[in-house]
Amino acid sequence: MKLGIPDAAREYRTVRQVVGPLMLVDGLDGITYGEIAEILLSDGSMRRGRVLEVSGAKALVQVFEGTSGISPSDVKVKFLGKGMELGVSPDMLGRVFDGFGRVKDDGPPIIPERYQNVNGTPMNPFSRDYPNEFIQTGISTIDLLNTLVRGQKLPIFSGSGLPHTRLAAQIARQATVRASGEGFAVVFAAMGITFEESQFFVTDFRRTGAIERTVLFVNLADDPPIERIALPRMALTAAEYLAYEREMNVLVILIDMTNYCEALREISAARREVPGRRGYPGYLYTDLATIYERAGRIKGRKGSITQIPVLTMPEDDKTHPVPDLTGYITEGQIIINRGLHTQGVYPPVDVLPSLSRLKDKGIGAGKTREDHADLMNQLYAAYARGKNAKELAVILGEGALTDVDLAFVAFADAFEDRFVRQGEDEDRPIEESLRIGWELLTLIPRGELKRVRDEYVDKYLPR
């Protein structure tokens, strides 16, 4: 993060009040929202902050490192006349940074090619190109049934104790754009995680070699909340540089957005703002949109940004404000199921409520395979019918089921065991997922295959 002091830096000794992580400074002139400040303490130490609000000659400054030990009477505040910036360079690949863009690993400092404002440049809607290219994650439940498309925003909804961290790491290792000749990079942004989780991500990426194409931003649970708020914007700034300046296809994984929103709520409470739903600020939707809408493609440009936000739903509640608002902004959701997890199925993706709204744009002949859409629809229908038959058997007993119903029950069980379940290091190409799908359809009578064309049944269904 660039914090150099320009010639026009202004210094004030007019701190009036310190509350929580906030500081009220009076007697100001020409201070703007988002401007970076340096707080000089009487012992010679320095902290950094950012202007959150300006009203007349007063400004509310959020102190990154917290206000512990700061006395309003003996502190100087120097405003730098610019917002928060990140130094970007191709050398960022393979490195680990904190929420402020400072090097966190043991490597040398990054020599920036230039500095970019972390708030980004708004993308002209007219310049946006429609997502239409398949991204292979190597995970059957995503690639075949909830296809991720280049430039899409596809969140993962999980719950406490579920293996979303392992799933996110697996996607980061395996994801690739098969139809594109451009480079591929991953920007992995972890917010409010434990030290053990941080070590897991770093160690896993280094073990598999994925670190060479990855930029990691890590914020631990005991780091300042303001760093948690800055981190996704730092990560997306790095992604925009790699995508639009280096012409790479970038996958941005943001985990855990619930921790980000909790930090936003904490800062909002310190500012004494009127709370909205469950205490979150009323501008939560707008704030999330400024993050999610930085994904996409630009007409005439080779690079792209695809986002996978990961969030934990408190008490597995999909109506909680964080997943609820995320669902409005993004293009679908991948649901992690606790029941499947307790059965020992990994990854425990619940395919029935999961949805990728752009999947039809990234599949078919020339992208995946001609039979992809038909097979996807048939697998959905057969699995749903099998689950319904299992629920009916619980009430009425298996004796009430027909032979066809029993065939669908067997299909549902095999579907979870052979299609949904896969190894944590198992990278399945789309052709393998399609093959498994067709094999599973042999468990039900051919006359029940009503959602696939006869020509595809003749061509792909095993004899």
C-alpha positions in Angstrom: 0.0 0.0 0.0 1.4 3.3 -1.0 1.5 5.9 1.8 4.1 8.4 0.5 3.7 12.0 1.7 3.1 14.5 -1.1 4.2 18.1 -0.9 0.6 19.2 -0.3 0.2 17.1 2.9 -1.6 19.0 5.6 -1.0 18.5 9.3 -3.4 19.2 12.1 -3.4 19.1 15.9 -7.2 19.5 16.3 -8.3 16.0 17.3 -11.5 16.5 19.3 -12.7 13.0 20.2 -11.6 9.3 20.0 -14.2 6.6 20.1 -13.4 3.0 19.4 -11.4 2.8 16.1 -12.6 6.3 15.1 -11.1 9.8 15.5 -12.9 13.1 15.1 -10.7 15.9 13.7 -11.9 19.5 13.5 -10.8 22.7 11.8 -10.1 21.1 8.4 -10.1 22.6 5.0 -10.2 20.7 1.6 -10.3 17.2 3.1 -12.1 14.6 1.0 -13.8 11.2 1.6 -11.5 8.2 1.4 -8.3 10.3 1.9 -5.4 8.6 3.7 -4.1 10.1 6.9 -1.0 9.5 9.0 -1.5 9.8 12.8 1.7 10.8 14.6 1.8 9.9 18.3 3.8 11.7 21.0 6.2 8.7 21.4 7.2 9.0 17.7 5.2 6.1 16.4 2.8 6.4 13.5 -0.5 4.9 12.6 -2.6 5.1 9.5 -6.2 5.9 8.9 -8.8 6.8 6.3 -11.4 9.5 6.1 -14.9 7.9 6.5 -17.0 11.0 6.6 -16.6 14.8 6.0 -19.0 17.4 7.4 -18.0 21.0 7.0 -14.7 21.5 8.8 -14.9 18.1 10.6 -13.7 14.7 9.4 -14.2 11.3 10.9 -11.0 9.2 10.5 -10.9 5.4 10.9 -7.6 4.3 12.4 -6.3 1.1 10.8 -4.3 -0.1 13.8 -6.9 1.0 16.4 -6.9 4.0 18.8 -5.5 2.4 21.9 -3.1 4.7 23.7 -4.0 7.8 21.6 -4.7 11.0 23.5 -6.5 13.7 21.6 -4.3 16.4 23.1 -0.9 15.1 21.9 -1.5 13.7 18.5 -0.9 15.1 15.0 -2.9 14.1 12.0 -1.3 14.5 8.5 -3.7 14.2 5.5 -1.9 12.9 2.4 -4.3 14.2 -0.3 -4.9 10.8 -1.9 -6.8 7.6 -1.3 -5.6 4.1 -0.5 -3.4 2.6 -3.3 -1.9 -0.7 -4.1 1.5 -1.1 -5.8 0.9 -3.7 -8.6 3.4 -5.8 -10.5 3.6 -9.2 -12.2 5.9 -10.2 -9.3 2.8 -10.3 -7.1 2.1 -13.8 -8.4 3.3 -16.4 -5.9 3.3 -14.0 -3.0 1.3 -13.5 0.2 0.0 -10.1 1.4 -2.0 -8.7 4.3 -5.2 -6.7 4.0 -3.3 -3.5 3.3 -1.2 -5.0 0.5 2.0 -5.3 2.5 4.2 -8.4 1.9 3.3 -11.0 4.5 5.7 -13.9 3.5 9.4 -14.0 3.9 10.2 -12.8 0.4 11.6 -9.5 -0.7 9.4 -6.4 -1.1 7.5 -6.0 -4.4 8.9 -3.3 -6.7 5.6 -1.8 -8.1 5.2 -1.1 -11.8 2.7 1.5 -10.7 0.1 2.3 -8.0 -3.6 1.9 -8.5 -6.5 3.2 -6.3 -8.1 0.3 -4.5 -11.6 1.5 -5.2 -11.1 0.7 -8.9 -12.6 2.4 -11.9 -16.3 1.9 -12.6 -16.9 -0.3 -15.6 -19.1 1.2 -18.3 -22.1 -1.1 -18.6 -22.0 -0.6 -22.4 -18.4 -1.9 -22.4 -19.3 -5.1 -20.6 -19.1 -8.3 -22.6 -21.5 -11.1 -21.9 -19.9 -14.1 -20.1 -20.0 -17.1 -22.4 -16.9 -19.3 -21.9 -16.7 -22.4 -19.7 -14.3 -22.4 -16.7 -13.4 -25.9 -15.6 -13.1 -26.3 -11.8 -12.5 -30.1 -11.9 -15.6 -30.6 -9.6 -18.4 -32.5 -11.2 -21.3 -30.8 -9.4 -20.1 -27.4 -10.6 -18.8 -28.2 -14.1 -21.7 -30.3 -15.2 -24.7 -29.1 -13.2 -23.8 -25.5 -12.1 -21.3 -24.4 -14.7 -19.0 -21.5 -14.0 -18.6 -19.1 -16.9 -15.8 -16.6 -17.5 -16.8 -13.2 -16.1 -19.5 -14.6 -13.8 -20.1 -14.1 -10.1 -21.0 -17.5 -8.5 -21.0 -17.6 -4.7 -20.8 -20.6 -2.4 -23.2 -20.6 0.5 -22.0 -22.7 3.4 -22.3 -23.1 7.1 -20.1 -23.2 10.2 -18.1 -26.4 10.3 -18.6 -27.3 6.7 -15.6 -27.9 4.4 -15.9 -24.7 2.3 -12.3 -23.8 2.9 -11.2 -27.1 1.4 -13.5 -26.7 -1.5 -12.3 -23.1 -2.1 -8.7 -24.3 -2.1 -9.5 -27.1 -4.5 -11.2 -24.8 -6.9 -8.2 -22.4 -6.7 -5.8 -25.3 -7.5 -7.8 -26.8 -10.4 -9.6 -24.0 -12.1 -8.7 -23.2 -15.8 -10.3 -21.7 -18.9 -9.9 -24.5 -21.4 -10.9 -22.6 -24.6 -8.7 -19.6 -24.0 -5.0 -19.1 -24.9 -4.5 -16.4 -22.3 -2.8 -16.9 -19.0 -4.8 -17.9 -15.9 -4.3 -16.5 -12.4 -6.0 -16.8 -9.1 -6.4 -14.0 -6.5 -7.3 -15.6 -3.2 -8.6 -13.2 -0.6 -9.2 -14.6 3.0 -10.9 -12.4 5.6 -11.1 -13.0 9.3 -9.7 -16.6 9.2 -7.8 -18.4 11.9 -4.0 -18.8 11.8 -4.5 -22.6 11.2 -6.7 -21.8 8.1 -4.1 -19.4 6.8 -1.4 -21.9 7.2 -3.6 -24.5 5.4 -4.1 -22.3 2.4 -0.4 -21.3 2.1 0.9 -24.8 2.6 -1.6 -26.4 0.3 -0.9 -24.0 -2.6 2.9 -24.5 -2.1 2.5 -28.2 -1.9 0.6 -28.4 -5.2 2.5 -25.7 -7.0 -0.6 -23.6 -7.4 1.2 -20.8 -5.5 3.0 -19.9 -8.7 -0.2 -18.6 -10.4 -1.8 -17.3 -7.2 -1.8 -14.0 -5.3 -2.9 -14.4 -1.7 -4.3 -11.7 0.6 -4.7 -12.9 4.2 -6.4 -11.2 7.1 -6.5 -13.1 10.4 -9.4 -13.0 12.9 -7.3 -10.9 15.4 -6.3 -8.3 12.7 -8.1 -4.9 12.7 -11.6 -4.8 11.3 -10.6 -2.0 8.9 -8.0 -4.3 7.3 -10.8 -6.8 6.7 -12.8 -4.1 4.9 -9.8 -3.0 2.8 -8.7 -6.6 1.8 -11.3 -7.5 -0.9 -10.7 -4.1 -2.6 -6.9 -4.7 -2.5 -7.5 -8.2 -4.0 -9.7 -6.9 -6.8 -7.3 -4.1 -7.6 -4.6 -6.8 -8.1 -7.1 -8.8 -10.2 -7.9 -5.8 -12.4 -4.3 -5.2 -13.1 -3.6 -8.8 -14.0 -6.8 -9.1 -16.1 -6.9 -5.8 -18.0 -3.2 -4.9 -18.1 -1.6 -8.3 -18.3 -4.5 -9.9 -20.3 -5.0 -12.8 -17.9 -8.1 -14.7 -17.0 -8.4 -14.1 -13.2 -10.4 -16.1 -10.7 -11.0 -14.2 -7.5 -12.1 -16.2 -4.5 -13.3 -14.2 -1.5 -13.6 -16.1 1.7 -15.4 -15.4 4.1 -17.7 -12.6 3.1 -19.7 -13.0 6.3 -16.6 -12.0 8.3 -16.3 -8.9 6.0 -19.9 -8.0 6.7 -19.4 -8.4 10.5 -16.5 -6.0 10.3 -18.7 -3.6 8.4 -21.3 -3.9 11.1 -18.7 -3.3 13.8 -17.5 -0.1 12.2 -21.1 1.1 11.5 -21.9 0.6 15.2 -18.8 2.6 16.2 -20.0 5.4 13.9 -23.4 5.3 15.7 -25.3 4.8 12.4 -28.9 3.7 12.4 -28.8 -0.1 12.0 -30.7 -2.0 9.4 -31.6 -5.7 9.4 -29.9 -7.6 12.2 -27.8 -4.6 13.0 -26.1 -4.4 9.6 -25.8 -1.0 8.1 -28.5 0.1 5.7 -25.9 0.4 2.9 -24.8 -3.3 3.1 -26.4 -4.0 -0.3 -24.6 -1.1 -1.9 -21.3 -2.0 -0.3 -21.4 -5.6 -1.4 -22.4 -4.5 -4.9 -19.2 -2.3 -5.1 -17.2 -5.6 -4.6 -19.2 -8.1 -6.6 -19.7 -5.8 -9.6 -16.0 -5.6 -10.2 -16.2 -9.0 -11.9 -16.8 -9.3 -15.7 -15.3 -8.9 -19.1 -14.7 -5.8 -21.3 -15.4 -5.8 -25.0 -12.2 -5.9 -27.0 -10.1 -6.9 -24.0 -8.7 -10.4 -23.6 -8.6 -10.6 -19.8 -11.5 -11.2 -17.5 -12.4 -11.4 -13.8 -14.5 -14.2 -12.4 -15.6 -14.2 -8.8 -16.4 -17.0 -6.3 -17.4 -15.3 -3.0 -17.7 -17.8 -0.2 -19.8 -17.1 2.8 -21.0 -18.9 5.9 -24.8 -18.6 6.7 -25.3 -18.1 10.4 -27.5 -21.1 11.6 -27.6 -22.2 7.9 -30.2 -19.5 7.3 -30.5 -18.6 3.6 -32.6 -15.6 4.6 -29.8 -14.0 6.7 -29.0 -10.6 5.2 -25.5 -11.6 3.9 -26.5 -14.6 1.7 -29.9 -12.9 0.9 -28.3 -9.7 -0.5 -25.4 -11.7 -2.1 -28.0 -13.7 -4.0 -29.6 -10.6 -5.4 -26.3 -9.3 -6.8 -24.7 -12.4 -8.0 -25.7 -15.0 -10.7 -26.7 -18.0 -8.7 -25.3 -19.9 -5.8 -23.6 -23.2 -4.8 -25.2 -24.6 -1.6 -23.1 -26.7 0.8 -25.4 -29.3 2.5 -24.8 -30.3 6.1 -26.7 -33.6 5.7 -24.4 -34.8 2.9 -21.4 -33.7 5.0 -22.5 -35.9 7.9 -22.8 -38.8 5.5 -19.1 -38.3 4.7 -19.7 -37.0 1.2 -17.1 -34.5 -0.1 -17.7 -32.0 -1.6 -21.2 -31.9 0.0 -22.8 -29.8 -2.7 -26.6 -29.9 -2.7 -27.3 -29.8 -6.4 -31.1 -29.3 -6.2 -31.2 -25.8 -4.7 -27.8 -24.8 -6.3 -28.0 -22.7 -9.5 -25.8 -21.1 -12.0 -27.9 -18.6 -13.9 -25.3 -18.3 -16.8 -24.6 -22.0 -17.2 -26.5 -22.2 -20.5 -24.1 -19.6 -22.0 -21.0 -21.7 -21.3 -22.0 -25.2 -22.4 -22.7 -27.1 -25.6 -20.9 -28.0 -28.7 -17.6 -26.1 -29.1 -17.5 -25.2 -25.4 -18.0 -28.5 -23.5 -20.0 -31.1 -25.5 -23.2 -31.2 -27.4 -25.0 -33.4 -24.9 -24.1 -31.3 -21.9 -27.5 -29.5 -21.5 -29.7 -32.5 -22.0 -27.6 -34.7 -19.7 -27.7 -32.0 -17.0 -31.5 -31.7 -17.2 -31.9 -35.4 -17.0 -29.6 -35.8 -14.0 -31.5 -33.1 -12.2 -34.8 -34.6 -12.9 -33.8 -38.2 -12.0 -32.1 -37.1 -8.8 -35.1 -35.0 -7.7 -37.5 -37.9 -8.4 -35.2 -40.3 -6.5 -35.1 -38.0 -3.5 -38.9 -37.7 -3.5 -39.3 -41.4 -3.7 -37.0 -41.9 -0.7 -39.1 -39.4 1.3 -42.2 -41.3 0.4 -40.7 -44.6 1.5 -40.0 -43.1 4.9 -43.7 -42.4 5.3 -45.3 -45.3 3.6 -42.5 -47.9 3.5 -40.6 -49.3 0.5 -43.5 -51.6 -0.2 -45.5 -48.6 -1.5 -42.9 -47.9 -4.2 -43.1 -49.2 -7.7 -40.2 -50.9 -9.5 -39.5 -47.6 -11.3 -39.5 -45.7 -8.1 -37.0 -48.1 -6.6 -34.8 -47.6 -9.7 -34.8 -43.9 -9.1 -34.0 -44.4 -5.4 -31.0 -46.5 -6.4 -30.0 -43.8 -8.9 -30.2 -41.1 -6.2 -27.9 -43.1 -3.9 -25.4 -43.9 -6.6 -25.5 -40.3 -7.8 -24.4 -39.0 -4.4 -21.8 -41.7 -4.0 -20.2 -41.7 -7.5 -21.0 -38.3 -9.0 -21.2 -35.8 -6.0 -18.5 -37.5 -4.0 -14.9 -37.1 -5.3 -11.4 -36.8 -3.9 -10.0 -33.6 -2.5 -7.2 -33.9 -5.0 -9.3 -35.4 -7.8 -9.4 -33.0 -10.8 -12.1 -34.4 -13.1 -12.1 -33.0 -16.6 -15.6 -32.3 -18.0 -15.5 -35.4 -20.2 -15.1 -37.6 -17.1 -18.0 -35.9 -15.4 -20.1 -36.5 -18.6 -19.1 -40.1 -18.7 -20.1 -40.7 -15.1 -23.4 -39.0 -15.6 -24.3 -41.3 -18.6 -23.2 -44.4 -16.6 -25.6 -43.4 -13.8 -28.5 -43.2 -16.3 -28.1 -46.9 -17.0 -29.7 -47.5 -13.5 -33.1 -46.3 -14.7 -35.3 -47.6 -17.5 -34.5 -46.2 -20.9 -38.1 -45.2 -21.3 -37.7 -42.8 -18.4 -35.0 -40.8 -20.1 -37.4 -38.1 -21.3 -35.1 -35.1 -21.1 -32.4 -36.3 -23.4 -32.7 -36.6 -27.2 -32.8 -40.1 -28.6 -29.7 -39.4 -30.8 -27.7 -38.6 -27.7 -29.0 -41.7 -25.8 -27.9 -43.8 -28.8 -24.5 -42.1 -29.0 -23.5 -41.8 -25.3 -25.5 -44.2 -23.1 -23.4 -47.3 -22.3 -24.7 -50.6 -23.6 
